[in-house]
């Protein structure tokens, strides 16, 4: 639809420390995002400020330092690990004489690369267009080049107005198509509800191992990789839990629908959350959320908070949640199950990669879902939000 990075572009990364506790973790995450986008990182510029500069985000001296590094390395793009205003982006591009993008644009670009389903592609395009619409200025001709220009403008209509009009038309069309797809999905979910099939959704920070766990439980072969946002499109499969109890006295065991969802990240672009809201409805309507956590990550508590915040934003904050601490193979922690003093499940510790602890997880899912079937789901939901667990990773 409009200009997008092509893999291998030469970039310089910029991050500014405003005194937050997670600056180094955020810088490491920025590197992973850039690498995941296939970009060639030529250098980094780190700085420290009390607050962003209104015009340049960074100070004038730091801007000159970035410009010098970009010129010396032949960088094509400078990427800020922050959200820039349209004015800041334009001012920096004039200063650096190359393209400047922010963290939001980088994440949107990665989503555009990774989306595979038709719906996923529509959702990403919608988020990109909304982001682009705030950055239209005189002289931008993305849509003119796309559409051929001649014959596309109305009498006396300026290019900027044309671009905005065309974006508005496309946004409306995308929203209508996504609404139709969402209606189809809700119809499918109602059919499952009539069959009384319980649903479980895997949620968690990006790269926590959700897809690896999904594959281990379902043998679905969903794409899994050691990179941020390896999974964008929700994948759903049925699994059989032998220990699932039928409160009506029927035979033990039963099928459960398991969904693998997109990973979350700190400062996830608002338009992206809004665009993927239809897909994430499956999360909000699940009977149980399995919150997959990278136990080996030193930033796990921040990541847990980030996931819980997005869950609140999409209306899934009250869904019962079981925390699964994954990647035990990277630590000295043994597989197991944690319960509180009342015997309620608190957490399960597994390694999806090696399969260690997966039987414990299946048993835990059976226990929680059996309680929900018996009408005890409300109490279980209250007990499944538990205090911080500390580990020596």
C-alpha positions in Angstrom: 0.0 0.0 0.0 2.9 2.3 0.8 6.6 2.4 1.3 7.9 -0.3 3.6 11.4 -1.5 4.6 13.0 -4.2 2.5 15.1 -6.7 4.4 18.8 -5.9 4.7 18.5 -2.1 4.9 21.3 -0.4 6.8 20.1 1.2 10.0 21.3 3.1 13.1 19.4 2.5 16.4 18.7 5.3 18.9 17.5 4.9 22.5 17.2 7.5 25.2 17.2 6.7 28.9 14.6 8.9 30.7 15.3 7.3 34.0 13.1 4.2 33.7 14.1 0.9 35.5 14.2 -1.2 32.3 16.3 0.8 29.9 18.9 -1.9 29.2 16.2 -4.5 28.7 14.4 -2.1 26.3 17.6 -1.6 24.3 18.1 -5.4 24.0 14.5 -5.7 22.8 15.1 -3.0 20.2 18.0 -5.0 18.8 15.8 -8.1 18.6 13.1 -6.2 16.8 15.5 -4.7 14.3 17.2 -8.1 13.7 13.7 -9.7 13.4 12.9 -7.2 10.6 16.0 -8.4 8.7 17.8 -5.0 9.1 21.6 -4.6 9.1 22.4 -2.7 12.3 25.5 -0.5 11.7 25.6 1.2 15.1 23.7 2.5 18.1 23.5 5.8 19.8 22.4 5.9 23.4 21.6 9.0 25.5 20.1 10.2 28.7 17.6 13.1 29.2 15.1 14.2 31.7 12.4 14.6 29.0 12.1 14.5 25.2 12.9 17.6 23.2 9.8 19.0 21.6 11.4 19.5 18.2 14.1 16.7 17.9 13.2 14.3 20.7 16.9 14.3 21.5 19.1 17.3 22.1 20.7 19.3 19.3 24.2 17.9 20.2 22.9 14.3 20.2 21.1 14.9 16.9 24.4 16.0 15.4 26.1 12.8 16.8 23.4 10.6 15.2 23.7 12.5 11.9 27.5 12.0 11.9 27.2 8.3 12.6 24.5 7.8 9.9 26.6 9.7 7.3 29.8 7.8 8.3 28.2 4.4 8.0 26.0 5.1 5.0 22.8 4.2 7.0 19.6 4.4 5.1 17.3 4.6 8.1 17.6 5.8 11.7 15.3 3.9 14.1 14.2 5.4 17.5 13.2 3.0 20.2 10.4 5.5 21.2 7.2 6.9 19.7 8.0 10.1 17.7 5.5 12.8 16.8 5.1 13.5 13.1 6.8 16.9 13.6 9.8 15.3 15.3 10.1 12.7 12.6 10.1 15.3 9.9 12.7 17.5 11.7 15.0 14.6 12.3 14.8 13.5 8.6 15.9 17.0 7.6 18.7 16.9 10.1 19.9 13.4 9.2 19.2 13.5 5.5 17.8 10.0 5.7 14.6 8.3 6.7 13.6 8.2 10.4 11.1 5.8 11.9 10.0 5.1 15.4 9.3 1.9 17.4 5.7 1.9 16.4 6.6 1.9 12.7 9.1 -0.9 13.2 6.6 -3.1 15.0 4.0 -2.5 12.3 6.6 -3.4 9.7 7.4 -6.7 11.4 3.7 -7.5 11.7 3.3 -6.8 8.0 6.1 -9.3 7.2 4.8 -12.0 9.4 1.1 -12.0 8.8 0.0 -15.0 6.9 -3.8 -15.2 7.0 -5.9 -12.9 4.9 -7.4 -11.5 8.1 -4.0 -10.9 9.7 -2.9 -9.0 6.6 -6.0 -6.9 6.6 -5.5 -6.1 10.3 -1.9 -5.0 9.8 -2.8 -2.9 6.8 -5.5 -1.1 8.8 -3.1 -0.3 11.6 -0.4 0.9 9.2 -2.9 3.2 7.4 -4.1 4.7 10.6 -0.5 5.3 11.7 0.4 6.8 8.2 -2.6 9.1 8.3 -1.1 11.1 11.2 2.1 11.6 9.2 0.8 13.0 6.0 2.5 16.3 5.1 2.8 18.3 1.9 5.1 16.7 -0.6 4.4 13.1 0.4 3.4 11.2 -2.7 3.2 7.6 -1.6 -0.3 7.2 -2.8 0.3 9.2 -6.0 3.0 6.8 -6.9 0.9 3.8 -5.9 -2.1 4.9 -7.9 -0.3 6.6 -10.9 -1.2 10.1 -9.8 -2.8 11.3 -13.0 -6.6 11.1 -13.0 -6.7 10.4 -9.3 -7.3 13.9 -7.9 -10.5 15.8 -8.0 -10.7 19.4 -9.4 -8.5 21.7 -7.3 -7.8 19.0 -4.7 -4.4 19.2 -3.1 -2.1 16.1 -2.9 -2.4 16.0 0.9 -6.2 16.1 0.8 -6.2 13.4 -1.9 -3.9 11.1 0.2 -6.1 11.6 3.2 -9.3 10.9 1.2 -7.8 7.7 -0.3 -6.6 6.5 3.0 -10.1 7.2 4.5 -11.8 5.2 1.8 -9.4 2.2 2.2 -9.7 2.3 6.0 -13.5 2.1 5.8 -13.3 -0.8 3.3 -10.9 -2.7 5.6 -13.1 -2.2 8.6 -16.1 -3.5 6.8 -14.2 -6.6 5.6 -12.9 -7.3 9.1 -16.3 -6.8 10.6 -17.7 -9.5 8.3 -14.9 -11.9 9.2 -15.5 -11.2 12.9 -19.1 -12.0 12.5 -18.2 -15.4 10.9 -15.8 -16.1 13.8 -18.5 -15.3 16.4 -20.9 -17.7 14.6 -18.3 -20.5 14.7 -17.7 -19.8 18.4 -21.4 -20.0 19.1 -21.5 -23.4 17.4 -18.7 -24.6 19.7 -20.5 -23.2 22.7 -23.7 -25.2 21.8 -21.5 -28.3 21.8 -20.2 -27.3 25.2 -16.6 -27.4 24.0 -14.4 -25.5 26.5 -11.7 -23.2 25.1 -8.2 -22.4 26.3 -6.1 -19.5 24.9 -2.3 -19.3 25.2 -1.2 -15.7 25.9 2.1 -14.2 26.9 5.0 -11.9 26.0 6.4 -12.3 22.6 9.1 -15.1 22.4 7.9 -16.7 25.6 7.5 -20.0 23.9 3.7 -20.1 23.2 3.9 -21.6 19.8 6.5 -24.2 20.9 4.1 -25.1 23.8 1.1 -25.2 21.4 3.0 -27.6 19.1 4.0 -29.8 22.0 0.4 -30.1 23.2 -1.3 -30.4 19.8 1.4 -31.6 17.3 0.0 -28.9 15.0 3.3 -27.9 13.5 2.6 -24.1 13.9 5.5 -21.9 13.1 7.8 -21.3 16.1 11.1 -19.5 16.1 13.4 -17.7 18.5 12.4 -14.3 17.5 9.9 -11.6 18.4 6.4 -11.9 16.9 7.1 -15.3 15.2 3.3 -15.9 15.5 0.7 -13.3 14.4 -2.2 -15.4 13.2 -4.3 -17.2 15.8 -4.1 -21.0 15.3 -6.8 -23.2 16.9 -6.7 -27.0 17.4 -8.6 -29.5 19.5 -6.7 -31.5 22.2 -7.9 -34.4 24.3 -7.6 -34.3 28.1 -8.0 -37.8 29.5 -8.5 -36.6 33.1 -11.2 -34.1 32.3 -14.2 -34.8 34.5 -17.8 -34.8 33.3 -20.0 -33.4 36.2 -23.0 -35.2 34.6 -21.3 -38.6 35.3 -20.3 -39.3 31.8 -17.0 -41.0 30.8 -13.8 -39.2 31.8 -11.9 -37.3 29.3 -12.9 -34.8 26.7 -11.9 -32.4 23.9 -10.8 -28.8 24.5 -10.2 -26.1 21.9 -6.7 -24.6 22.3 -5.7 -21.4 20.6 -2.2 -19.9 20.0 -2.3 -16.1 19.9 -0.1 -13.2 19.0 2.5 -12.3 21.6 2.4 -9.0 23.5 5.1 -6.5 24.1 5.6 -3.3 26.1 4.3 -0.2 24.4 2.4 -2.2 21.8 1.0 0.3 19.3 -2.5 1.3 20.2 -3.7 1.0 16.6 -2.3 -2.5 16.4 -4.2 -3.6 19.5 -7.3 -2.1 18.1 -6.8 -3.7 14.7 -6.3 -7.1 16.2 -9.1 -6.8 18.6 -11.4 -9.1 16.5 -8.8 -11.8 16.5 -8.2 -11.3 20.3 -11.9 -11.8 21.0 -11.1 -15.5 21.2 -8.8 -14.6 24.2 -11.5 -12.5 25.9 -14.1 -15.3 25.4 -11.9 -18.2 26.5 -12.8 -20.3 29.5 -9.1 -20.2 30.6 -6.0 -18.2 29.7 -2.7 -20.0 29.9 -0.2 -17.2 30.5 3.1 -18.5 29.2 6.2 -16.8 30.9 9.8 -17.1 30.0 11.2 -18.1 33.4 14.8 -17.5 32.1 14.2 -13.9 31.3 15.5 -11.3 33.8 12.6 -9.0 32.7 9.9 -11.6 33.3 8.0 -9.4 35.9 7.9 -6.5 33.6 6.7 -8.8 30.8 4.0 -10.3 33.0 2.8 -6.7 33.8 2.8 -5.9 30.0 0.7 -8.9 29.2 -1.8 -8.2 32.0 -2.2 -4.6 30.8 -3.0 -5.7 27.2 -5.5 -8.3 28.6 -7.2 -5.6 30.5 -7.3 -3.4 27.3 -9.0 -6.1 25.2 -11.5 -7.0 27.9 -9.9 -10.3 29.0 -8.7 -9.1 32.4 -11.3 -11.1 34.3 -10.8 -14.4 32.4 -9.4 -17.1 34.7 -5.6 -17.4 34.2 -3.0 -20.1 34.9 0.6 -19.1 34.7 3.0 -21.5 33.0 6.6 -20.8 33.6 8.4 -22.1 30.5 12.0 -22.7 29.4 13.1 -24.7 32.4 15.8 -26.2 30.3 17.6 -22.8 30.5 17.5 -22.8 34.3 18.1 -25.1 37.2 14.4 -25.1 38.1 12.7 -28.5 38.3 9.3 -29.2 36.7 6.4 -29.0 39.2 3.1 -27.5 40.2 2.7 -24.7 42.8 -0.4 -24.5 45.0 -1.5 -22.1 47.7 -2.4 -23.1 51.3 -5.9 -24.0 50.2 -4.7 -26.5 47.5 -5.6 -24.2 44.6 -3.3 -24.3 41.6 -0.9 -21.3 41.4 1.5 -22.2 38.6 3.0 -25.0 36.5 6.7 -25.1 35.5 7.6 -26.8 32.2 9.9 -26.9 29.3 8.0 -26.9 26.0 11.1 -27.5 24.0 12.1 -30.7 25.9 8.6 -31.8 26.9 9.5 -31.7 30.6 6.4 -31.1 32.8 3.8 -31.2 30.0 1.9 -34.1 31.7 1.7 -31.9 34.8 0.3 -29.1 32.6 -2.3 -31.4 31.1 -3.4 -32.5 34.5 -3.6 -28.9 35.7 -5.8 -28.0 32.7 -8.0 -31.0 33.4 -8.4 -30.0 37.1 -9.2 -26.3 36.4 -11.6 -27.0 33.5 -13.3 -29.8 35.5 -13.9 -27.4 38.4 -15.4 -24.9 35.9 -17.7 -27.6 34.5 -18.8 -28.4 38.0 -19.7 -24.7 38.6 -16.7 -23.8 40.7 -15.1 -21.7 37.9 -15.7 -18.4 39.8 -13.7 -19.5 42.8 -11.0 -20.9 40.6 -10.8 -17.6 38.7 -10.1 -15.7 41.9 -7.4 -18.1 43.1 -5.6 -18.1 39.7 -4.4 -14.5 40.0 -1.5 -15.0 42.4 1.4 -13.1 43.8 4.9 -12.6 42.3 7.0 -15.8 42.2 10.7 -15.2 42.5 13.3 -17.4 40.9 17.1 -17.5 40.5 17.3 -17.7 36.8 
